[in-house]
């Protein structure tokens, strides 16, 4: 039985309300739970709910603490979550070999009965070893009747809920690629894996690159040779984009931990593809190594231009004593600095807009992938400015709000009974403009819901 512990829900002025969700499959000696999580809508309250799938047990944990549990029948390969009858409550639509079932989301402990909708020969009959979320429920048009989309040997079949065939689109046509679209929520949701995340129902989108794919392509991952004797400039990120021009920052980190940046205004097509000569401006150096801030990019002052966050650390001396002190001291100071982009000057300001120092376990340096752990740069309080969250210890997560800079100490800190092993989700679960975070441990899921 799942019991959710609300650990910080009534603190006046708290940034996050922490829900601690135990994983049923986590047991001593068996290692971490293989649980899979995603967001979808279990009801019509316009607040996405957290779903946890462990084997065939599907648990829904709402923001208000209510729990639904559904055991999927043995043999289910894929399922979707959607309100197919318009009653305000979502159901699970599942494929079990040839059968397509409708399964209610029941309150914890309630008896449920699956109802068979129809049978169909699909590629899902033996597509997966165990249940996996997928896009099944679609709309003929926005607000139209719900249909079930099923891949077959020859194409995608669209069927009514009674199984009658509406249409079949052969592979290679304009409907072979599809993903889900948010319908009731207008916000900055960014899908991170599963198609049905965040949404109460889905539509198919024919052969269109998702906006998230485009965003990821241009975020700290663009590669270009600018052909003017500067081979170190291999990476770029987008500073700002207009209809026919994108401002890019070409960058690298030099041998003494300076980030070198050159700004270029690049003519682009409507799709953001370079459509002309790339002529970067002069080099400018900023102390520290650039932190990959993710998508959406950091915008600390909310002006629509990407800002940068840099990290720096003192280097221990080369003597045996100094190296020994660094290792035995257990932690090491890190300084983070933020620089704002000036659109009038066409460069990042040399003056530091925000700076603070904290300490991290020295072993994080030895891991080789940078000193920051599980960092999140997003708007936590809905003021349109990027805030910062990250682990400061293996079992602690600190939060800094940007308000004309960062404070020396976290505005809020959460301690956990185990080490944090990863970030499950960074998303808005409603249209509030506030970003929530889901963290993962070996034995629990920790949902930090923005207040």
Secondary structure as a PSIPRED ss2 file (coil, helix, strand):
# PSIPRED VFORMAT (PSIPRED V4.0)

   1 X C   1.000  0.000  0.000
   2 X C   1.000  0.000  0.000
   3 X C   1.000  0.000  0.000
   4 X E   0.000  0.000  1.000
   5 X E   0.000  0.000  1.000
   6 X E   0.000  0.000  1.000
   7 X C   1.000  0.000  0.000
   8 X C   1.000  0.000  0.000
   9 X C   1.000  0.000  0.000
  10 X C   1.000  0.000  0.000
  11 X C   1.000  0.000  0.000
  12 X C   1.000  0.000  0.000
  13 X C   1.000  0.000  0.000
  14 X C   1.000  0.000  0.000
  15 X C   1.000  0.000  0.000
  16 X E   0.000  0.000  1.000
  17 X E   0.000  0.000  1.000
  18 X E   0.000  0.000  1.000
  19 X E   0.000  0.000  1.000
  20 X E   0.000  0.000  1.000
  21 X E   0.000  0.000  1.000
  22 X E   0.000  0.000  1.000
  23 X C   1.000  0.000  0.000
  24 X C   1.000  0.000  0.000
  25 X C   1.000  0.000  0.000
  26 X C   1.000  0.000  0.000
  27 X C   1.000  0.000  0.000
  28 X C   1.000  0.000  0.000
  29 X C   1.000  0.000  0.000
  30 X C   1.000  0.000  0.000
  31 X C   1.000  0.000  0.000
  32 X C   1.000  0.000  0.000
  33 X C   1.000  0.000  0.000
  34 X C   1.000  0.000  0.000
  35 X C   1.000  0.000  0.000
  36 X E   0.000  0.000  1.000
  37 X E   0.000  0.000  1.000
  38 X E   0.000  0.000  1.000
  39 X E   0.000  0.000  1.000
  40 X E   0.000  0.000  1.000
  41 X C   1.000  0.000  0.000
  42 X C   1.000  0.000  0.000
  43 X E   0.000  0.000  1.000
  44 X C   1.000  0.000  0.000
  45 X C   1.000  0.000  0.000
  46 X C   1.000  0.000  0.000
  47 X C   1.000  0.000  0.000
  48 X C   1.000  0.000  0.000
  49 X E   0.000  0.000  1.000
  50 X E   0.000  0.000  1.000
  51 X E   0.000  0.000  1.000
  52 X E   0.000  0.000  1.000
  53 X E   0.000  0.000  1.000
  54 X E   0.000  0.000  1.000
  55 X C   1.000  0.000  0.000
  56 X C   1.000  0.000  0.000
  57 X E   0.000  0.000  1.000
  58 X E   0.000  0.000  1.000
  59 X E   0.000  0.000  1.000
  60 X E   0.000  0.000  1.000
  61 X E   0.000  0.000  1.000
  62 X C   1.000  0.000  0.000
  63 X C   1.000  0.000  0.000
  64 X C   1.000  0.000  0.000
  65 X C   1.000  0.000  0.000
  66 X C   1.000  0.000  0.000
  67 X E   0.000  0.000  1.000
  68 X E   0.000  0.000  1.000
  69 X E   0.000  0.000  1.000
  70 X E   0.000  0.000  1.000
  71 X E   0.000  0.000  1.000
  72 X C   1.000  0.000  0.000
  73 X C   1.000  0.000  0.000
  74 X C   1.000  0.000  0.000
  75 X C   1.000  0.000  0.000
  76 X E   0.000  0.000  1.000
  77 X E   0.000  0.000  1.000
  78 X E   0.000  0.000  1.000
  79 X E   0.000  0.000  1.000
  80 X E   0.000  0.000  1.000
  81 X E   0.000  0.000  1.000
  82 X E   0.000  0.000  1.000
  83 X C   1.000  0.000  0.000
  84 X C   1.000  0.000  0.000
  85 X C   1.000  0.000  0.000
  86 X C   1.000  0.000  0.000
  87 X C   1.000  0.000  0.000
  88 X C   1.000  0.000  0.000
  89 X E   0.000  0.000  1.000
  90 X C   1.000  0.000  0.000
  91 X E   0.000  0.000  1.000
  92 X E   0.000  0.000  1.000
  93 X E   0.000  0.000  1.000
  94 X E   0.000  0.000  1.000
  95 X E   0.000  0.000  1.000
  96 X E   0.000  0.000  1.000
  97 X C   1.000  0.000  0.000
  98 X C   1.000  0.000  0.000
  99 X E   0.000  0.000  1.000
 100 X E   0.000  0.000  1.000
 101 X E   0.000  0.000  1.000
 102 X E   0.000  0.000  1.000
 103 X E   0.000  0.000  1.000
 104 X E   0.000  0.000  1.000
 105 X C   1.000  0.000  0.000
 106 X C   1.000  0.000  0.000
 107 X E   0.000  0.000  1.000
 108 X C   1.000  0.000  0.000
 109 X C   1.000  0.000  0.000
 110 X C   1.000  0.000  0.000
 111 X C   1.000  0.000  0.000
 112 X C   1.000  0.000  0.000
 113 X C   1.000  0.000  0.000
 114 X C   1.000  0.000  0.000
 115 X E   0.000  0.000  1.000
 116 X E   0.000  0.000  1.000
 117 X E   0.000  0.000  1.000
 118 X E   0.000  0.000  1.000
 119 X E   0.000  0.000  1.000
 120 X C   1.000  0.000  0.000
 121 X C   1.000  0.000  0.000
 122 X C   1.000  0.000  0.000
 123 X H   0.000  1.000  0.000
 124 X H   0.000  1.000  0.000
 125 X H   0.000  1.000  0.000
 126 X H   0.000  1.000  0.000
 127 X C   1.000  0.000  0.000
 128 X C   1.000  0.000  0.000
 129 X C   1.000  0.000  0.000
 130 X C   1.000  0.000  0.000
 131 X C   1.000  0.000  0.000
 132 X E   0.000  0.000  1.000
 133 X E   0.000  0.000  1.000
 134 X C   1.000  0.000  0.000
 135 X C   1.000  0.000  0.000
 136 X C   1.000  0.000  0.000
 137 X E   0.000  0.000  1.000
 138 X E   0.000  0.000  1.000
 139 X E   0.000  0.000  1.000
 140 X C   1.000  0.000  0.000
 141 X C   1.000  0.000  0.000
 142 X C   1.000  0.000  0.000
 143 X C   1.000  0.000  0.000
 144 X C   1.000  0.000  0.000
 145 X C   1.000  0.000  0.000
 146 X E   0.000  0.000  1.000
 147 X E   0.000  0.000  1.000
 148 X E   0.000  0.000  1.000
 149 X E   0.000  0.000  1.000
 150 X E   0.000  0.000  1.000
 151 X E   0.000  0.000  1.000
 152 X C   1.000  0.000  0.000
 153 X C   1.000  0.000  0.000
 154 X C   1.000  0.000  0.000
 155 X E   0.000  0.000  1.000
 156 X E   0.000  0.000  1.000
 157 X E   0.000  0.000  1.000
 158 X E   0.000  0.000  1.000
 159 X E   0.000  0.000  1.000
 160 X C   1.000  0.000  0.000
 161 X C   1.000  0.000  0.000
 162 X C   1.000  0.000  0.000
 163 X C   1.000  0.000  0.000
 164 X C   1.000  0.000  0.000
 165 X E   0.000  0.000  1.000
 166 X E   0.000  0.000  1.000
 167 X E   0.000  0.000  1.000
 168 X E   0.000  0.000  1.000
 169 X E   0.000  0.000  1.000
 170 X E   0.000  0.000  1.000
 171 X C   1.000  0.000  0.000
 172 X C   1.000  0.000  0.000
 173 X C   1.000  0.000  0.000
 174 X C   1.000  0.000  0.000
 175 X C   1.000  0.000  0.000
 176 X C   1.000  0.000  0.000
 177 X C   1.000  0.000  0.000
 178 X C   1.000  0.000  0.000
 179 X C   1.000  0.000  0.000
 180 X C   1.000  0.000  0.000
 181 X C   1.000  0.000  0.000
 182 X C   1.000  0.000  0.000
 183 X C   1.000  0.000  0.000
 184 X C   1.000  0.000  0.000
 185 X C   1.000  0.000  0.000
 186 X C   1.000  0.000  0.000
 187 X C   1.000  0.000  0.000
 188 X C   1.000  0.000  0.000
 189 X C   1.000  0.000  0.000
 190 X C   1.000  0.000  0.000
 191 X C   1.000  0.000  0.000
 192 X C   1.000  0.000  0.000
 193 X C   1.000  0.000  0.000
 194 X C   1.000  0.000  0.000
 195 X C   1.000  0.000  0.000
 196 X C   1.000  0.000  0.000
 197 X C   1.000  0.000  0.000
 198 X C   1.000  0.000  0.000
 199 X E   0.000  0.000  1.000
 200 X C   1.000  0.000  0.000
 201 X C   1.000  0.000  0.000
 202 X C   1.000  0.000  0.000
 203 X C   1.000  0.000  0.000
 204 X C   1.000  0.000  0.000
 205 X C   1.000  0.000  0.000
 206 X C   1.000  0.000  0.000
 207 X C   1.000  0.000  0.000
 208 X C   1.000  0.000  0.000
 209 X C   1.000  0.000  0.000
 210 X C   1.000  0.000  0.000
 211 X H   0.000  1.000  0.000
 212 X H   0.000  1.000  0.000
 213 X H   0.000  1.000  0.000
 214 X H   0.000  1.000  0.000
 215 X H   0.000  1.000  0.000
 216 X H   0.000  1.000  0.000
 217 X H   0.000  1.000  0.000
 218 X H   0.000  1.000  0.000
 219 X C   1.000  0.000  0.000
 220 X C   1.000  0.000  0.000
 221 X C   1.000  0.000  0.000
 222 X E   0.000  0.000  1.000
 223 X E   0.000  0.000  1.000
 224 X C   1.000  0.000  0.000
 225 X C   1.000  0.000  0.000
 226 X C   1.000  0.000  0.000
 227 X C   1.000  0.000  0.000
 228 X C   1.000  0.000  0.000
 229 X C   1.000  0.000  0.000
 230 X C   1.000  0.000  0.000
 231 X C   1.000  0.000  0.000
 232 X C   1.000  0.000  0.000
 233 X C   1.000  0.000  0.000
 234 X C   1.000  0.000  0.000
 235 X E   0.000  0.000  1.000
 236 X E   0.000  0.000  1.000
 237 X E   0.000  0.000  1.000
 238 X E   0.000  0.000  1.000
 239 X E   0.000  0.000  1.000
 240 X E   0.000  0.000  1.000
 241 X E   0.000  0.000  1.000
 242 X C   1.000  0.000  0.000
 243 X C   1.000  0.000  0.000
 244 X C   1.000  0.000  0.000
 245 X E   0.000  0.000  1.000
 246 X E   0.000  0.000  1.000
 247 X E   0.000  0.000  1.000
 248 X E   0.000  0.000  1.000
 249 X E   0.000  0.000  1.000
 250 X E   0.000  0.000  1.000
 251 X E   0.000  0.000  1.000
 252 X E   0.000  0.000  1.000
 253 X E   0.000  0.000  1.000
 254 X C   1.000  0.000  0.000
 255 X C   1.000  0.000  0.000
 256 X C   1.000  0.000  0.000
 257 X C   1.000  0.000  0.000
 258 X E   0.000  0.000  1.000
 259 X E   0.000  0.000  1.000
 260 X E   0.000  0.000  1.000
 261 X E   0.000  0.000  1.000
 262 X E   0.000  0.000  1.000
 263 X E   0.000  0.000  1.000
 264 X E   0.000  0.000  1.000
 265 X E   0.000  0.000  1.000
 266 X E   0.000  0.000  1.000
 267 X E   0.000  0.000  1.000
 268 X E   0.000  0.000  1.000
 269 X C   1.000  0.000  0.000
 270 X C   1.000  0.000  0.000
 271 X C   1.000  0.000  0.000
 272 X C   1.000  0.000  0.000
 273 X C   1.000  0.000  0.000
 274 X E   0.000  0.000  1.000
 275 X C   1.000  0.000  0.000
 276 X C   1.000  0.000  0.000
 277 X C   1.000  0.000  0.000
 278 X C   1.000  0.000  0.000
 279 X C   1.000  0.000  0.000
 280 X C   1.000  0.000  0.000
 281 X C   1.000  0.000  0.000
 282 X C   1.000  0.000  0.000
 283 X C   1.000  0.000  0.000
 284 X E   0.000  0.000  1.000
 285 X E   0.000  0.000  1.000
 286 X E   0.000  0.000  1.000
 287 X E   0.000  0.000  1.000
 288 X C   1.000  0.000  0.000
 289 X E   0.000  0.000  1.000
 290 X E   0.000  0.000  1.000
 291 X C   1.000  0.000  0.000
 292 X C   1.000  0.000  0.000
 293 X C   1.000  0.000  0.000
 294 X C   1.000  0.000  0.000
 295 X C   1.000  0.000  0.000
 296 X C   1.000  0.000  0.000
 297 X C   1.000  0.000  0.000
 298 X C   1.000  0.000  0.000
 299 X C   1.000  0.000  0.000
 300 X C   1.000  0.000  0.000
 301 X C   1.000  0.000  0.000
 302 X C   1.000  0.000  0.000
 303 X C   1.000  0.000  0.000
 304 X C   1.000  0.000  0.000
 305 X C   1.000  0.000  0.000
 306 X C   1.000  0.000  0.000
 307 X C   1.000  0.000  0.000
 308 X E   0.000  0.000  1.000
 309 X E   0.000  0.000  1.000
 310 X E   0.000  0.000  1.000
 311 X E   0.000  0.000  1.000
 312 X E   0.000  0.000  1.000
 313 X C   1.000  0.000  0.000
 314 X C   1.000  0.000  0.000
 315 X C   1.000  0.000  0.000
 316 X C   1.000  0.000  0.000
 317 X C   1.000  0.000  0.000
 318 X C   1.000  0.000  0.000
 319 X C   1.000  0.000  0.000
 320 X H   0.000  1.000  0.000
 321 X H   0.000  1.000  0.000
 322 X H   0.000  1.000  0.000
 323 X H   0.000  1.000  0.000
 324 X H   0.000  1.000  0.000
 325 X H   0.000  1.000  0.000
 326 X H   0.000  1.000  0.000
 327 X H   0.000  1.000  0.000
 328 X H   0.000  1.000  0.000
 329 X C   1.000  0.000  0.000
 330 X C   1.000  0.000  0.000
 331 X E   0.000  0.000  1.000
 332 X E   0.000  0.000  1.000
 333 X E   0.000  0.000  1.000
 334 X E   0.000  0.000  1.000
 335 X E   0.000  0.000  1.000
 336 X E   0.000  0.000  1.000
 337 X E   0.000  0.000  1.000
 338 X E   0.000  0.000  1.000
 339 X E   0.000  0.000  1.000
 340 X C   1.000  0.000  0.000
 341 X E   0.000  0.000  1.000
 342 X E   0.000  0.000  1.000
 343 X C   1.000  0.000  0.000
 344 X C   1.000  0.000  0.000
 345 X C   1.000  0.000  0.000
 346 X C   1.000  0.000  0.000
 347 X E   0.000  0.000  1.000
 348 X E   0.000  0.000  1.000
 349 X C   1.000  0.000  0.000
 350 X C   1.000  0.000  0.000
 351 X C   1.000  0.000  0.000
 352 X C   1.000  0.000  0.000
 353 X C   1.000  0.000  0.000
 354 X E   0.000  0.000  1.000
 355 X E   0.000  0.000  1.000
 356 X E   0.000  0.000  1.000
 357 X E   0.000  0.000  1.000
 358 X E   0.000  0.000  1.000
 359 X E   0.000  0.000  1.000
 360 X E   0.000  0.000  1.000
 361 X E   0.000  0.000  1.000
 362 X C   1.000  0.000  0.000
 363 X H   0.000  1.000  0.000
 364 X H   0.000  1.000  0.000
 365 X H   0.000  1.000  0.000
 366 X H   0.000  1.000  0.000
 367 X C   1.000  0.000  0.000
 368 X C   1.000  0.000  0.000
 369 X C   1.000  0.000  0.000
 370 X C   1.000  0.000  0.000
 371 X C   1.000  0.000  0.000
 372 X C   1.000  0.000  0.000
 373 X E   0.000  0.000  1.000
 374 X E   0.000  0.000  1.000
 375 X E   0.000  0.000  1.000
 376 X E   0.000  0.000  1.000
 377 X E   0.000  0.000  1.000
 378 X E   0.000  0.000  1.000
 379 X C   1.000  0.000  0.000
 380 X C   1.000  0.000  0.000
 381 X C   1.000  0.000  0.000
 382 X C   1.000  0.000  0.000
 383 X C   1.000  0.000  0.000
 384 X C   1.000  0.000  0.000
 385 X C   1.000  0.000  0.000
 386 X C   1.000  0.000  0.000
 387 X E   0.000  0.000  1.000
 388 X E   0.000  0.000  1.000
 389 X E   0.000  0.000  1.000
 390 X E   0.000  0.000  1.000
 391 X E   0.000  0.000  1.000
 392 X E   0.000  0.000  1.000
 393 X E   0.000  0.000  1.000
 394 X C   1.000  0.000  0.000
 395 X C   1.000  0.000  0.000
 396 X E   0.000  0.000  1.000
 397 X E   0.000  0.000  1.000
 398 X E   0.000  0.000  1.000
 399 X E   0.000  0.000  1.000
 400 X E   0.000  0.000  1.000
 401 X C   1.000  0.000  0.000
 402 X C   1.000  0.000  0.000
 403 X C   1.000  0.000  0.000
 404 X C   1.000  0.000  0.000
 405 X C   1.000  0.000  0.000
 406 X C   1.000  0.000  0.000
 407 X C   1.000  0.000  0.000
 408 X C   1.000  0.000  0.000
 409 X C   1.000  0.000  0.000
 410 X C   1.000  0.000  0.000
 411 X C   1.000  0.000  0.000
 412 X E   0.000  0.000  1.000
 413 X E   0.000  0.000  1.000
 414 X E   0.000  0.000  1.000
 415 X E   0.000  0.000  1.000
 416 X C   1.000  0.000  0.000
 417 X C   1.000  0.000  0.000
 418 X C   1.000  0.000  0.000
 419 X C   1.000  0.000  0.000
 420 X C   1.000  0.000  0.000
 421 X C   1.000  0.000  0.000
 422 X E   0.000  0.000  1.000
 423 X E   0.000  0.000  1.000
 424 X E   0.000  0.000  1.000
 425 X E   0.000  0.000  1.000
 426 X E   0.000  0.000  1.000
 427 X E   0.000  0.000  1.000
 428 X C   1.000  0.000  0.000
 429 X C   1.000  0.000  0.000
 430 X C   1.000  0.000  0.000
 431 X C   1.000  0.000  0.000
 432 X C   1.000  0.000  0.000
 433 X C   1.000  0.000  0.000
 434 X C   1.000  0.000  0.000
 435 X C   1.000  0.000  0.000
 436 X E   0.000  0.000  1.000
 437 X E   0.000  0.000  1.000
 438 X E   0.000  0.000  1.000
 439 X E   0.000  0.000  1.000
 440 X E   0.000  0.000  1.000
 441 X C   1.000  0.000  0.000
 442 X C   1.000  0.000  0.000
 443 X C   1.000  0.000  0.000
 444 X E   0.000  0.000  1.000
 445 X E   0.000  0.000  1.000
 446 X E   0.000  0.000  1.000
 447 X E   0.000  0.000  1.000
 448 X E   0.000  0.000  1.000
 449 X E   0.000  0.000  1.000
 450 X E   0.000  0.000  1.000
 451 X C   1.000  0.000  0.000
